[in-house]
Amino acid sequence: MTSRLAVSLVLAAAAVAGAWTWSQARHERRLMTQELDRRGSILVESLRELSAPLVKRKDRAGLQRLLDRMEARERLRGIAVFGPDGAELASAGGPERLAAPAATEDPSPRCAAL
């Protein structure tokens, strides 16, 4: 009888510890995803501000150098700048293609990063 009680207590403790660990892992993953989204938004906004003068001057070579530098410095799979019409102006990174944003009346460049 005593061994059955001991085994039951061990199993109950293991179940509680496992459930708590699973819950903590889900919470941590959610926090990390939110942080990654926040960093991505900051990166894209920074790229938009840096690329706007180059897009305005139609300096595609300068825009490509900017993207190459950002891609090398940040850990990105891909990065691209699109014009107001949705056409890709420059890109850097892997073979994944970034989806072009919809055309807009806003003359500022549209940016995307993976």
N, CA, C and O atoms as a DFTB+ gen file, in Angstrom:
456 C
 N C O
     1  1       0.815      -1.183       0.000
     2  2       0.000       0.000       0.000
     3  2       0.866       1.257       0.000
     4  3       0.529       2.226      -0.680
     5  1       1.949       1.266       0.729
     6  2       2.807       2.431       0.834
     7  2       3.516       2.720      -0.488
     8  3       3.688       3.878      -0.867
     9  1       3.922       1.670      -1.182
    10  2       4.600       1.875      -2.460
    11  2       3.637       2.437      -3.504
    12  3       4.045       3.243      -4.340
    13  1       2.373       2.030      -3.471
    14  2       1.389       2.577      -4.399
    15  2       1.185       4.069      -4.141
    16  3       1.038       4.854      -5.078
    17  1       1.177       4.443      -2.892
    18  2       1.024       5.858      -2.542
    19  2       2.242       6.652      -2.999
    20  3       2.099       7.760      -3.516
    21  1       3.416       6.109      -2.819
    22  2       4.646       6.782      -3.227
    23  2       4.681       6.953      -4.743
    24  3       5.016       8.029      -5.240
    25  1       4.339       5.901      -5.473
    26  2       4.318       5.974      -6.936
    27  2       3.283       6.994      -7.394
    28  3       3.551       7.757      -8.321
    29  1       2.136       7.026      -6.783
    30  2       1.083       7.980      -7.133
    31  2       1.554       9.415      -6.898
    32  3       1.307      10.294      -7.723
    33  1       2.227       9.650      -5.780
    34  2       2.738      10.989      -5.472
    35  2       3.809      11.408      -6.477
    36  3       3.832      12.556      -6.923
    37  1       4.691      10.484      -6.830
    38  2       5.744      10.789      -7.806
    39  2       5.120      11.109      -9.157
    40  3       5.521      12.077      -9.804
    41  1       4.159      10.323      -9.589
    42  2       3.493      10.566     -10.859
    43  2       2.732      11.891     -10.854
    44  3       2.750      12.618     -11.847
    45  1       2.076      12.203      -9.764
    46  2       1.346      13.465      -9.657
    47  2       2.326      14.642      -9.702
    48  3       2.067      15.640     -10.375
    49  1       3.438      14.528      -8.994
    50  2       4.438      15.598      -8.993
    51  2       5.042      15.769     -10.388
    52  3       5.262      16.892     -10.841
    53  1       5.308      14.650     -11.064
    54  2       5.856      14.714     -12.421
    55  2       4.857      15.354     -13.372
    56  3       5.252      16.141     -14.232
    57  1       3.585      15.041     -13.243
    58  2       2.551      15.622     -14.103
    59  2       2.453      17.129     -13.884
    60  3       2.353      17.891     -14.845
    61  1       2.483      17.560     -12.629
    62  2       2.416      18.996     -12.321
    63  2       3.651      19.699     -12.855
    64  3       3.539      20.766     -13.459
    65  1       4.826      19.122     -12.644
    66  2       6.068      19.734     -13.140
    67  2       6.065      19.803     -14.669
    68  3       6.483      20.810     -15.241
    69  1       5.605      18.758     -15.324
    70  2       5.544      18.752     -16.780
    71  2       4.576      19.802     -17.313
    72  3       4.889      20.497     -18.279
    73  1       3.413      19.922     -16.698
    74  2       2.427      20.918     -17.129
    75  2       2.958      22.331     -16.921
    76  3       2.776      23.200     -17.774
    77  1       3.607      22.555     -15.797
    78  2       4.159      23.886     -15.523
    79  2       5.268      24.227     -16.521
    80  3       5.330      25.353     -17.015
    81  1       6.130      23.277     -16.815
    82  2       7.210      23.495     -17.767
    83  2       6.651      23.789     -19.154
    84  3       7.133      24.695     -19.835
    85  1       5.651      23.042     -19.577
    86  2       5.018      23.269     -20.878
    87  2       4.411      24.664     -20.941
    88  3       4.556      25.367     -21.941
    89  1       3.736      25.058     -19.875
    90  2       3.131      26.397     -19.827
    91  2       4.199      27.489     -19.900
    92  3       4.023      28.479     -20.611
    93  1       5.281      27.322     -19.189
    94  2       6.366      28.308     -19.203
    95  2       7.006      28.396     -20.585
    96  3       7.332      29.489     -21.048
    97  1       7.190      27.253     -21.245
    98  2       7.783      27.241     -22.587
    99  2       6.882      27.972     -23.577
   100  3       7.383      28.723     -24.415
   101  1       5.578      27.774     -23.504
   102  2       4.634      28.486     -24.386
   103  2       4.699      29.988     -24.137
   104  3       4.719      30.781     -25.078
   105  1       4.731      30.369     -22.875
   106  2       4.796      31.790     -22.520
   107  2       6.094      32.412     -23.041
   108  3       6.078      33.508     -23.601
   109  1       7.202      31.722     -22.858
   110  2       8.504      32.218     -23.320
   111  2       8.535      32.340     -24.843
   112  3       9.072      33.310     -25.379
   113  1       7.970      31.376     -25.527
   114  2       7.917      31.428     -26.987
   115  2       7.091      32.625     -27.463
   116  3       7.468      33.306     -28.417
   117  1       5.976      32.874     -26.797
   118  2       5.132      34.020     -27.141
   119  2       5.889      35.327     -26.932
   120  3       5.806      36.228     -27.767
   121  1       6.617      35.441     -25.840
   122  2       7.409      36.645     -25.575
   123  2       8.508      36.831     -26.617
   124  3       8.756      37.949     -27.069
   125  1       9.159      35.749     -26.992
   126  2      10.230      35.836     -27.990
   127  2       9.669      36.234     -29.357
   128  3      10.299      37.002     -30.084
   129  1       8.498      35.721     -29.706
   130  2       7.862      36.081     -30.972
   131  2       7.489      37.559     -30.988
   132  3       7.683      38.237     -31.997
   133  1       6.958      38.060     -29.882
   134  2       6.622      39.482     -29.795
   135  2       7.877      40.348     -29.915
   136  3       7.848      41.381     -30.583
   137  1       8.965      39.943     -29.283
   138  2      10.221      40.687     -29.366
   139  2      10.768      40.676     -30.795
   140  3      11.269      41.691     -31.278
   141  1      10.673      39.548     -31.457
   142  2      11.130      39.448     -32.845
   143  2      10.292      40.350     -33.758
   144  3      10.839      41.017     -34.637
   145  1       8.995      40.373     -33.560
   146  2       8.127      41.264     -34.337
   147  2       8.489      42.720     -34.106
   148  3       8.532      43.513     -35.046
   149  1       8.749      43.070     -32.852
   150  2       9.117      44.452     -32.516
   151  2      10.431      44.839     -33.192
   152  3      10.543      45.925     -33.759
   153  1      11.415      43.958     -33.132
   154  2      12.708      44.243     -33.768
   155  2      12.582      44.347     -35.284
   156  3      13.227      45.188     -35.910
   157  1      11.753      43.495     -35.866
   158  2      11.522      43.556     -37.300
   159  2      10.887      44.872     -37.716
   160  3      11.258      45.449     -38.738
   161  1       9.934      45.347     -36.929
   162  2       9.289      46.630     -37.231
   163  2      10.290      47.781     -37.151
   164  3      10.267      48.690     -37.981
   165  1      11.158      47.737     -36.162
   166  2      12.183      48.781     -36.020
   167  2      13.139      48.734     -37.206
   168  3      13.509      49.776     -37.747
   169  1      13.540      47.537     -37.611
   170  2      14.451      47.379     -38.742
   171  2      13.827      47.913     -40.034
   172  3      14.483      48.627     -40.791
   173  1      12.582      47.574     -40.281
   174  2      11.912      48.011     -41.502
   175  2      11.741      49.526     -41.500
   176  3      11.931      50.166     -42.534
   177  1      11.389      50.104     -40.367
   178  2      11.246      51.566     -40.300
   179  2      12.594      52.251     -40.523
   180  3      12.663      53.270     -41.210
   181  1      13.646      51.707     -39.958
   182  2      14.984      52.247     -40.160
   183  2      15.375      52.162     -41.633
   184  3      15.913      53.116     -42.194
   185  1      15.104      51.022     -42.254
   186  2      15.401      50.851     -43.678
   187  2      14.602      51.839     -44.523
   188  3      15.123      52.388     -45.494
   189  1      13.359      52.064     -44.164
   190  2      12.532      53.015     -44.910
   191  2      13.134      54.416     -44.856
   192  3      13.205      55.107     -45.872
   193  1      13.563      54.828     -43.680
   194  2      14.147      56.168     -43.536
   195  2      15.472      56.286     -44.289
   196  3      15.745      57.315     -44.906
   197  1      16.293      55.241     -44.242
   198  2      17.577      55.276     -44.934
   199  2      17.439      55.177     -46.446
   200  3      18.242      55.750     -47.182
   201  1      16.432      54.458     -46.911
   202  2      16.301      54.242     -48.351
   203  2      15.527      55.350     -49.062
   204  3      15.646      55.488     -50.279
   205  1      14.747      56.133     -48.344
   206  2      13.912      57.158     -48.984
   207  2      14.721      58.120     -49.862
   208  3      14.324      58.358     -51.002
   209  1      15.842      58.687     -49.381
   210  2      16.602      59.588     -50.257
   211  2      17.163      58.880     -51.492
   212  3      17.224      59.470     -52.571
   213  1      17.571      57.620     -51.337
   214  2      18.109      56.871     -52.468
   215  2      17.020      56.584     -53.502
   216  3      17.268      56.646     -54.707
   217  1      15.830      56.273     -53.032
   218  2      14.717      56.016     -53.940
   219  2      14.341      57.309     -54.666
   220  3      14.078      57.301     -55.868
   221  1      14.320      58.401     -53.934
   222  2      13.965      59.691     -54.532
   223  2      14.959      60.074     -55.629
   224  3      14.568      60.613     -56.665
   225  1      16.258      59.791     -55.397
   226  2      17.303      60.090     -56.395
   227  2      17.412      59.011     -57.467
   228  3      18.182      59.152     -58.416
   229  1      16.641      57.934     -57.317
   230  2      16.689      56.791     -58.234
   231  2      18.087      56.175     -58.303
   232  3      18.560      55.772     -59.366
   233  1      18.732      56.116     -57.135
   234  2      20.088      55.568     -57.012
   235  2      19.995      54.083     -56.653
   236  3      20.128      53.708     -55.488
   237  1      19.768      53.251     -57.661
   238  2      19.608      51.819     -57.412
   239  2      20.894      51.168     -56.907
   240  3      20.844      50.240     -56.100
   241  1      22.044      51.648     -57.378
   242  2      23.318      51.085     -56.912
   243  2      23.517      51.393     -55.429
   244  3      23.938      50.523     -54.666
   245  1      23.221      52.608     -55.026
   246  2      23.331      52.979     -53.614
   247  2      22.345      52.205     -52.760
   248  3      22.663      51.801     -51.641
   249  1      21.150      52.000     -53.289
   250  2      20.133      51.235     -52.582
   251  2      20.575      49.784     -52.411
   252  3      20.377      49.186     -51.353
   253  1      21.167      49.232     -53.448
   254  2      21.658      47.850     -53.364
   255  2      22.789      47.736     -52.344
   256  3      22.840      46.769     -51.584
   257  1      23.705      48.723     -52.320
   258  2      24.789      48.707     -51.320
   259  2      24.220      48.772     -49.907
   260  3      24.696      48.071     -49.015
   261  1      23.202      49.611     -49.698
   262  2      22.563      49.724     -48.386
   263  2      21.976      48.382     -47.964
   264  3      22.178      47.945     -46.831
   265  1      21.257      47.732     -48.862
   266  2      20.651      46.443     -48.526
   267  2      21.704      45.377     -48.263
   268  3      21.561      44.573     -47.343
   269  1      22.758      45.368     -49.066
   270  2      23.834      44.396     -48.849
   271  2      24.476      44.586     -47.484
   272  3      24.758      43.611     -46.787
   273  1      24.710      45.851     -47.096
   274  2      25.295      46.129     -45.768
   275  2      24.353      45.700     -44.656
   276  3      24.782      45.077     -43.684
   277  1      23.065      46.029     -44.790
   278  2      22.102      45.661     -43.742
   279  2      21.966      44.151     -43.631
   280  3      21.871      43.611     -42.529
   281  1      21.956      43.474     -44.768
   282  2      21.806      42.024     -44.745
   283  2      23.027      41.361     -44.113
   284  3      22.893      40.355     -43.416
   285  1      24.207      41.912     -44.350
   286  2      25.431      41.351     -43.779
   287  2      25.507      41.610     -42.274
   288  3      25.995      40.768     -41.520
   289  1      25.027      42.768     -41.842
   290  2      25.135      43.151     -40.440
   291  2      24.050      42.496     -39.587
   292  3      24.317      42.075     -38.461
   293  1      22.850      42.408     -40.108
   294  2      21.740      41.796     -39.385
   295  2      21.659      40.332     -39.788
   296  3      22.186      39.943     -40.830
   297  1      21.015      39.536     -38.983
   298  2      20.816      38.130     -39.346
   299  2      19.477      38.012     -40.065
   300  3      18.446      37.724     -39.458
   301  1      19.522      38.241     -41.370
   302  2      18.307      38.235     -42.176
   303  2      18.396      37.169     -43.254
   304  3      19.478      36.877     -43.763
   305  1      17.262      36.592     -43.598
   306  2      17.215      35.675     -44.734
   307  2      17.009      36.444     -46.022
   308  3      17.396      35.969     -47.090
   309  1      16.413      37.609     -45.946
   310  2      16.173      38.406     -47.133
   311  2      15.677      39.785     -46.759
   312  3      15.100      39.988     -45.691
   313  1      15.910      40.729     -47.653
   314  2      15.487      42.104     -47.421
   315  2      15.237      42.735     -48.788
   316  3      15.967      42.464     -49.742
   317  1      14.212      43.571     -48.884
   318  2      13.881      44.180     -50.175
   319  2      13.258      45.546     -49.966
   320  3      12.669      45.829     -48.923
   321  1      13.400      46.389     -50.983
   322  2      12.750      47.699     -51.011
   323  2      11.899      47.742     -52.267
   324  3      12.348      47.386     -53.357
   325  1      10.664      48.184     -52.092
   326  2       9.718      48.281     -53.193
   327  2       9.331      49.735     -53.385
   328  3       9.269      50.502     -52.425
   329  1       9.071      50.112     -54.633
   330  2       8.611      51.459     -54.935
   331  2       7.144      51.621     -54.594
   332  3       6.480      50.646     -54.244
   333  1       6.627      52.841     -54.692
   334  2       5.219      53.085     -54.376
   335  2       4.262      52.261     -55.247
   336  3       3.138      51.978     -54.831
   337  1       4.699      51.878     -56.445
   338  2       3.851      51.083     -57.335
   339  2       3.922      49.590     -57.040
   340  3       3.247      48.799     -57.698
   341  1       4.733      49.192     -56.054
   342  2       4.866      47.785     -55.684
   343  2       5.978      47.063     -56.417
   344  3       6.205      45.877     -56.181
   345  1       6.682      47.765     -57.311
   346  2       7.788      47.138     -58.052
   347  2       9.025      47.047     -57.168
   348  3       9.350      47.986     -56.441
   349  1       9.712      45.910     -57.236
   350  2      10.933      45.724     -56.450
   351  2      12.039      46.621     -57.012
   352  3      12.331      46.592     -58.208
   353  1      12.648      47.417     -56.128
   354  2      13.732      48.302     -56.531
   355  2      15.092      47.670     -56.269
   356  3      16.020      47.843     -57.059
   357  1      15.215      46.946     -55.174
   358  2      16.467      46.271     -54.821
   359  2      16.151      45.195     -53.797
   360  3      15.170      45.294     -53.060
   361  1      16.997      44.158     -53.757
   362  2      16.819      43.103     -52.766
   363  2      18.161      42.451     -52.479
   364  3      19.103      42.549     -53.265
   365  1      18.223      41.794     -51.348
   366  2      19.420      41.062     -50.951
   367  2      18.962      39.870     -50.122
   368  3      17.908      39.910     -49.487
   369  1      19.748      38.832     -50.135
   370  2      19.425      37.690     -49.297
   371  2      19.246      36.421     -50.082
   372  3      19.690      36.296     -51.224
   373  1      18.587      35.487     -49.447
   374  2      18.424      34.151     -49.989
   375  2      17.446      34.070     -51.137
   376  3      16.959      35.086     -51.632
   377  1      17.164      32.842     -51.555
   378  2      16.295      32.635     -52.709
   379  2      14.826      32.905     -52.424
   380  3      14.031      32.989     -53.360
   381  1      14.437      33.045     -51.141
   382  2      13.045      33.318     -50.829
   383  2      12.652      34.661     -51.429
   384  3      13.414      35.626     -51.351
   385  1      11.501      34.725     -52.008
   386  2      11.020      35.979     -52.579
   387  2      10.073      36.616     -51.588
   388  3       9.169      35.973     -51.055
   389  1      10.300      37.888     -51.355
   390  2       9.421      38.640     -50.477
   391  2       8.228      39.111     -51.287
   392  3       8.372      39.519     -52.440
   393  1       7.072      39.055     -50.696
   394  2       5.860      39.484     -51.393
   395  2       5.858      40.996     -51.534
   396  3       6.126      41.724     -50.578
   397  1       5.557      41.450     -52.718
   398  2       5.496      42.888     -52.972
   399  2       4.246      43.448     -52.315
   400  3       3.172      42.852     -52.410
   401  1       4.379      44.593     -51.648
   402  2       3.197      45.213     -51.053
   403  2       2.313      45.802     -52.144
   404  3       2.761      46.023     -53.269
   405  1       1.081      46.049     -51.807
   406  2       0.145      46.638     -52.763
   407  2       0.587      48.055     -53.110
   408  3       1.196      48.747     -52.294
   409  1       0.275      48.467     -54.312
   410  2       0.585      49.838     -54.748
   411  2      -0.160      50.823     -53.856
   412  3      -1.241      50.533     -53.343
   413  1       0.444      51.992     -53.686
   414  2      -0.138      53.005     -52.812
   415  2       0.145      54.394     -53.354
   416  3       1.021      54.570     -54.201
   417  1      -0.584      55.367     -52.876
   418  2      -0.359      56.763     -53.256
   419  2       0.813      57.360     -52.468
   420  3       1.362      58.388     -52.866
   421  1       1.194      56.737     -51.370
   422  2       2.304      57.211     -50.534
   423  2       3.607      57.074     -51.305
   424  3       3.950      55.970     -51.727
   425  1       4.357      58.188     -51.506
   426  2       5.583      58.109     -52.307
   427  2       6.765      57.471     -51.588
   428  3       7.788      57.217     -52.224
   429  1       6.665      57.205     -50.298
   430  2       7.800      56.628     -49.581
   431  2       7.982      55.169     -49.978
   432  3       7.015      54.493     -50.326
   433  1       9.226      54.680     -49.927
   434  2       9.470      53.282     -50.297
   435  2       8.834      52.321     -49.316
   436  3       8.661      52.640     -48.140
   437  1       8.489      51.146     -49.804
   438  2       7.929      50.087     -48.981
   439  2       9.045      49.074     -48.751
   440  3       9.764      48.737     -49.692
   441  1       9.206      48.588     -47.546
   442  2      10.317      47.703     -47.211
   443  2       9.788      46.422     -46.599
   444  3       8.733      46.408     -45.966
   445  1      10.533      45.349     -46.794
   446  2      10.192      44.064     -46.208
   447  2      11.469      43.332     -45.853
   448  3      12.484      43.465     -46.537
   449  1      11.413      42.556     -44.778
   450  2      12.583      41.779     -44.352
   451  2      12.114      40.421     -43.858
   452  3      11.025      40.295     -43.297
   453  1      12.938      39.414     -44.068
   454  2      12.695      38.061     -43.542
   455  2      13.762      37.739     -42.529
   456  3      13.760      36.650     -41.954
